């Protein structure tokens, strides 16, 4: 599953530290911490009809991640929202938009790892693109095809997965394995052999009507993941967190993934094995419907729906 170029994004305006650049001119310094060592945190946001879904939850996770990495300065919510709004308005964007919000430790006075070399404050990058849910072209009648990766997710004592950082090499290596296996994504296990997540999303299974997902030990406490658990709790759908092995997945009635980029996407095959009846199950279908209704009813208004493209 490879995303194709969207012609609407040809003349994007990218926001770097409050200044807008055409996409071909946008860039950061080679002394920036994200270039020097992937020293940055990020969030993915999705815009629905002028509103950003779960905006405050995402901005709070960004703040927590930056604090865990001991950033000297973290922009306040008001500044982050203002720069997001500026970017969306400059691009005439109101719906069907994905935002990648990145906060780096900033530029260093000289190349090196030591955070004391960062003396000019953080770098804020707001990249907004016209982008449908990433798995739209992959699902349909067959669902996602997943394989198990040989790359393991770190436990918290190695690198806490609840720091939403830019060091994505683990995920990239797992994605490479998925590509070679002609799969959409790869399931990654923890150091004990239980499912953590995929290279890009949280994973759920359904057995006899009960929704199950991994405990957030080697996977982040995903915001879409939590939204699904809340939907279960509010709609009398039984759920639980537990250790899930690949045997549990192979024997599941249903399987689906969650994430801001892909929303809720059903899984039809794992390691060549058909999941359930090989079609989207009733619990997955109901949760997708509930999620869609929620995204169109909730969210923080950032731009007016009448904004026109520039």
Backbone torsions as a table, in degrees:
resi	resn	phi	psi	omega
1	UNK	NA	112.1	-177.2
2	UNK	-123.1	125.5	177.9
3	UNK	-71.8	140.6	179.3
4	UNK	-99.9	161.7	-179.5
5	UNK	-69.0	133.3	177.1
6	UNK	-97.1	117.7	-176.7
7	UNK	-57.6	-26.9	178.2
8	UNK	-61.4	-20.9	-175.8
9	UNK	-95.0	8.8	-175.0
10	UNK	-63.7	-35.2	-176.0
11	UNK	-117.1	39.6	179.5
12	UNK	-58.2	144.9	169.3
13	UNK	-101.6	121.8	-178.5
14	UNK	-105.6	135.8	-176.6
15	UNK	-99.2	118.3	175.2
16	UNK	-124.5	113.9	-178.4
17	UNK	51.6	41.7	173.9
18	UNK	86.2	-4.1	178.9
19	UNK	-109.3	136.9	-178.0
20	UNK	-93.4	134.8	179.2
21	UNK	-130.1	144.7	168.2
22	UNK	-61.5	146.4	-174.4
23	UNK	-53.5	-33.1	-178.3
24	UNK	-73.8	-17.5	-178.0
25	UNK	-105.7	-6.4	-176.2
26	UNK	-75.2	140.4	178.2
27	UNK	-175.3	163.0	176.1
28	UNK	-118.8	162.3	-177.8
29	UNK	-65.6	146.4	172.8
30	UNK	-64.1	-13.1	176.0
31	UNK	-89.6	-2.4	-179.4
32	UNK	-68.7	145.3	-176.1
33	UNK	-62.3	-29.1	179.4
34	UNK	-68.7	-30.0	176.5
35	UNK	-80.0	-41.7	-176.5
36	UNK	-66.8	-37.6	-175.9
37	UNK	-157.6	21.4	-177.9
38	UNK	63.7	26.9	-173.6
39	UNK	-85.9	83.5	-176.0
40	UNK	-163.8	164.2	174.5
41	UNK	-126.1	159.8	-174.3
42	UNK	-151.9	163.1	173.8
43	UNK	-141.7	147.9	171.0
44	UNK	-105.1	129.5	-179.4
45	UNK	-121.9	148.6	177.2
46	UNK	-124.9	136.3	-177.5
47	UNK	-102.4	126.5	176.6
48	UNK	-123.5	114.5	174.9
49	UNK	49.2	47.7	176.6
50	UNK	83.3	-3.6	-179.0
51	UNK	-114.3	145.9	175.1
52	UNK	-100.4	122.5	-176.7
53	UNK	-74.8	130.0	177.8
54	UNK	56.4	38.1	-177.6
55	UNK	-58.6	-49.3	-175.8
56	UNK	-65.2	-35.3	176.9
57	UNK	-64.3	-40.3	178.4
58	UNK	-67.6	-43.8	-179.1
59	UNK	-67.1	-33.5	176.8
60	UNK	-68.1	-39.5	177.2
61	UNK	-65.1	-38.3	175.8
62	UNK	-59.7	-45.1	180.0
63	UNK	-62.5	-46.1	-179.9
64	UNK	-61.6	-41.1	-179.7
65	UNK	-65.3	-44.1	179.0
66	UNK	-64.8	-37.3	178.0
67	UNK	-66.5	-40.6	179.1
68	UNK	-62.8	-31.0	177.7
69	UNK	-89.0	5.3	175.1
70	UNK	61.6	41.6	172.6
71	UNK	-62.1	137.3	-178.0
72	UNK	-69.8	-31.3	-179.2
73	UNK	-139.6	135.3	176.9
74	UNK	-125.4	122.3	-178.8
75	UNK	-59.8	143.0	177.6
76	UNK	-70.1	163.3	-179.7
77	UNK	-53.1	-44.2	-175.6
78	UNK	-59.2	-39.6	179.4
79	UNK	-69.1	-42.5	179.7
80	UNK	-62.2	-46.1	-179.3
81	UNK	-64.1	-40.3	-179.8
82	UNK	-62.3	-41.0	-179.6
83	UNK	-72.0	-34.9	174.7
84	UNK	-63.1	-46.4	-179.8
85	UNK	-60.9	-44.6	179.2
86	UNK	-58.2	-43.2	-177.2
87	UNK	-67.3	-45.1	179.5
88	UNK	-63.1	-43.0	-179.3
89	UNK	-66.6	-37.4	179.5
90	UNK	-64.8	-28.7	-179.7
91	UNK	-99.6	1.1	-179.9
92	UNK	62.2	38.2	-173.3
93	UNK	-102.8	133.1	178.0
94	UNK	-134.7	-20.4	-173.8
95	UNK	-156.3	155.8	178.9
96	UNK	63.9	37.4	-173.4
97	UNK	-122.5	139.2	172.6
98	UNK	-115.4	135.1	179.8
99	UNK	-114.8	131.2	169.9
100	UNK	-106.1	112.5	-177.9
101	UNK	-103.2	118.4	-175.7
102	UNK	-122.0	133.4	175.4
103	UNK	-123.7	113.8	178.9
104	UNK	-98.4	166.4	176.6
105	UNK	-68.2	-14.9	176.8
106	UNK	105.0	-172.4	-178.1
107	UNK	-79.9	146.9	175.7
108	UNK	-99.2	153.8	178.6
109	UNK	-75.8	-22.0	173.9
110	UNK	-156.1	157.1	-178.1
111	UNK	-60.2	136.5	179.9
112	UNK	162.4	168.2	-175.8
113	UNK	-89.1	-28.2	-171.5
114	UNK	-62.3	122.4	178.1
115	UNK	-61.6	-17.5	177.0
116	UNK	-68.2	-13.2	175.3
117	UNK	-77.8	-11.0	177.5
118	UNK	-88.8	110.5	-173.3
119	UNK	-129.4	10.2	-176.3
120	UNK	-122.6	9.8	179.0
121	UNK	88.0	172.4	-173.9
122	UNK	-76.1	165.5	172.9
123	UNK	-108.9	127.9	179.2
124	UNK	-110.8	125.7	-179.5
125	UNK	-121.4	125.5	175.9
126	UNK	-116.3	108.9	179.1
127	UNK	-113.6	110.8	179.2
128	UNK	-110.0	133.0	-179.2
129	UNK	-133.0	146.5	167.1
130	UNK	-69.4	114.3	-174.4
131	UNK	-155.7	119.5	174.8
132	UNK	-73.8	164.4	174.5
133	UNK	-48.8	132.8	-165.6
134	UNK	-61.3	-25.9	-175.9
135	UNK	-97.7	7.6	-175.9
136	UNK	-53.3	-40.7	-177.1
137	UNK	-80.5	-17.3	-174.6
138	UNK	-91.0	-29.0	-175.3
139	UNK	-78.6	-104.4	-177.8
140	UNK	68.7	-134.6	-172.9
141	UNK	-82.9	-13.5	-175.5
142	UNK	-107.1	-20.4	-177.8
143	UNK	75.8	175.7	178.3
144	UNK	-71.2	148.1	174.4
145	UNK	-109.9	118.6	-179.0
146	UNK	-115.9	154.0	171.9
147	UNK	-130.6	160.7	177.0
148	UNK	-86.9	129.5	-179.8
149	UNK	-86.3	153.7	173.1
150	UNK	-84.2	-9.2	-178.5
151	UNK	-86.2	126.4	-178.0
152	UNK	-94.7	147.6	173.5
153	UNK	-78.8	142.1	178.3
154	UNK	-70.6	145.3	168.2
155	UNK	-80.5	169.2	-176.4
156	UNK	-60.1	-27.0	-179.0
157	UNK	-80.5	-4.4	173.7
158	UNK	-103.7	-53.8	173.9
159	UNK	-157.9	108.0	-172.6
160	UNK	-59.7	120.1	-179.2
161	UNK	-67.7	-12.1	178.5
162	UNK	-84.6	3.0	165.0
163	UNK	-92.9	112.9	-175.3
164	UNK	-84.3	76.4	-169.7
165	UNK	-100.3	172.7	-176.5
166	UNK	-92.4	5.8	176.9
167	UNK	-82.2	89.1	-171.4
168	UNK	-107.5	18.8	-176.8
169	UNK	-60.4	-40.5	176.1
170	UNK	-53.9	-49.3	-178.0
171	UNK	-64.9	-38.9	-179.4
172	UNK	-66.2	-42.1	177.8
173	UNK	-62.3	-40.5	177.9
174	UNK	-66.4	-39.1	178.5
175	UNK	-64.7	-37.3	176.5
176	UNK	-60.2	-42.7	177.4
177	UNK	-61.4	-42.2	178.3
178	UNK	-61.8	-41.8	179.7
179	UNK	-60.3	-45.3	-179.6
180	UNK	-66.9	-25.5	178.3
181	UNK	-89.2	4.0	-178.1
182	UNK	58.3	39.8	178.9
183	UNK	-112.7	164.9	-180.0
184	UNK	-77.6	-39.5	-179.7
185	UNK	-156.4	174.4	-177.8
186	UNK	-122.7	135.0	173.0
187	UNK	-78.7	131.7	179.9
188	UNK	-110.5	134.6	-178.8
189	UNK	-97.4	161.1	173.0
190	UNK	-85.9	-178.6	-174.9
191	UNK	-69.1	-11.5	177.6
192	UNK	-94.1	-9.3	-179.8
193	UNK	98.7	5.3	176.3
194	UNK	-92.4	154.0	179.7
195	UNK	-60.2	133.1	172.0
196	UNK	-100.9	-65.5	-179.9
197	UNK	-170.0	-175.0	169.2
198	UNK	-88.4	-176.1	176.3
199	UNK	-66.3	-12.3	-175.1
200	UNK	-139.7	-11.9	-171.0
201	UNK	-143.2	161.9	168.0
202	UNK	-80.7	158.0	-176.4
203	UNK	-124.6	138.6	175.6
204	UNK	-124.2	149.2	167.9
205	UNK	-125.3	162.8	177.8
206	UNK	-129.3	129.1	176.3
207	UNK	-132.5	120.6	179.9
208	UNK	50.2	42.3	176.6
209	UNK	82.7	-2.6	-179.5
210	UNK	-98.1	126.4	179.0
211	UNK	-86.1	130.1	-177.2
212	UNK	-130.6	144.3	175.7
213	UNK	-147.4	163.9	-177.9
214	UNK	-66.4	150.3	169.6
215	UNK	-68.9	142.2	-176.8
216	UNK	-77.4	70.0	178.7
217	UNK	-103.5	-51.5	178.0
218	UNK	-111.5	13.3	175.2
219	UNK	-133.3	153.5	179.9
220	UNK	-72.2	159.2	174.7
221	UNK	-80.7	78.5	-173.8
222	UNK	-58.5	145.0	-177.8
223	UNK	-74.4	-40.6	174.5
224	UNK	-67.3	-37.5	175.0
225	UNK	-55.2	-49.1	-179.4
226	UNK	-66.5	-35.2	177.2
227	UNK	-60.6	-41.5	178.4
228	UNK	-64.5	-42.8	178.2
229	UNK	-62.7	-38.4	176.8
230	UNK	-66.0	-39.9	177.3
231	UNK	-62.1	-40.2	177.3
232	UNK	-61.3	-48.9	-176.9
233	UNK	-62.6	-35.4	-176.4
234	UNK	-86.4	-7.4	-177.2
235	UNK	-128.1	25.8	174.5
236	UNK	55.9	37.9	174.0
237	UNK	-103.8	114.7	-177.6
238	UNK	-63.9	143.1	-178.8
239	UNK	-150.4	162.8	174.8
240	UNK	-162.1	154.8	171.2
241	UNK	-101.6	136.5	177.8
242	UNK	-163.3	170.0	173.1
243	UNK	-71.7	129.3	-176.4
244	UNK	-122.8	122.5	177.2
245	UNK	-93.4	170.1	178.0
246	UNK	-64.2	-29.6	176.5
247	UNK	-62.0	-39.2	177.2
248	UNK	-62.3	-39.9	-179.5
249	UNK	-67.5	-45.6	-179.9
250	UNK	-58.9	-31.5	-176.9
251	UNK	-96.7	4.8	-177.2
252	UNK	-69.5	150.4	173.9
253	UNK	-74.0	-35.4	-178.7
254	UNK	-146.0	159.6	176.1
255	UNK	-150.2	139.9	175.9
256	UNK	-151.5	160.9	178.6
257	UNK	-114.4	158.7	179.8
258	UNK	-136.1	145.1	176.3
259	UNK	176.5	159.6	-180.0
260	UNK	-61.8	-41.3	-178.5
261	UNK	-67.6	-36.9	-173.6
262	UNK	-113.2	-1.1	-176.0
263	UNK	54.0	-131.2	177.5
264	UNK	-107.1	117.2	-177.9
265	UNK	-123.5	127.9	-176.9
266	UNK	-81.3	149.4	-177.0
267	UNK	-107.7	127.3	-179.4
268	UNK	-100.6	-21.2	-173.4
269	UNK	-152.2	137.8	175.0
270	UNK	-133.0	123.5	-179.2
271	UNK	53.2	38.5	178.5
272	UNK	80.9	-1.2	-177.5
273	UNK	-101.1	131.8	177.3
274	UNK	-68.1	134.6	177.9
275	UNK	-95.1	125.3	179.9
276	UNK	59.1	-130.4	-179.7
277	UNK	-89.7	5.3	179.1
278	UNK	77.1	19.1	176.3
279	UNK	-143.2	165.1	179.7
280	UNK	-60.0	128.1	-178.0
281	UNK	-82.1	166.2	-175.5
282	UNK	-66.1	-34.8	-179.6
283	UNK	-70.8	-43.0	176.7
284	UNK	-60.0	-45.1	-179.1
285	UNK	-61.8	-41.1	180.0
286	UNK	-66.5	-43.0	-180.0
287	UNK	-65.7	-37.2	176.5
288	UNK	-62.5	-41.7	178.8
289	UNK	-65.0	-44.6	179.3
290	UNK	-63.6	-39.7	-179.9
291	UNK	-65.4	-44.6	179.6
292	UNK	-60.4	-43.7	177.9
293	UNK	-60.8	-39.8	-178.4
294	UNK	-66.5	-42.4	-178.7
295	UNK	-66.2	-24.7	179.1
296	UNK	-92.7	-4.9	-179.8
297	UNK	-110.8	-24.8	-175.5
298	UNK	-120.2	168.4	177.8
299	UNK	130.2	160.5	179.9
300	UNK	-92.4	121.7	178.8
301	UNK	-65.9	122.8	-179.0
302	UNK	-117.2	-39.0	177.6
303	UNK	-132.1	157.0	177.8
304	UNK	-80.4	140.5	-176.7
305	UNK	-64.4	-16.7	-178.1
306	UNK	-87.4	-0.5	179.1
307	UNK	-56.6	132.5	-177.9
308	UNK	-102.3	148.0	177.9
309	UNK	-64.3	143.0	-179.8
310	UNK	-81.1	NA	NA
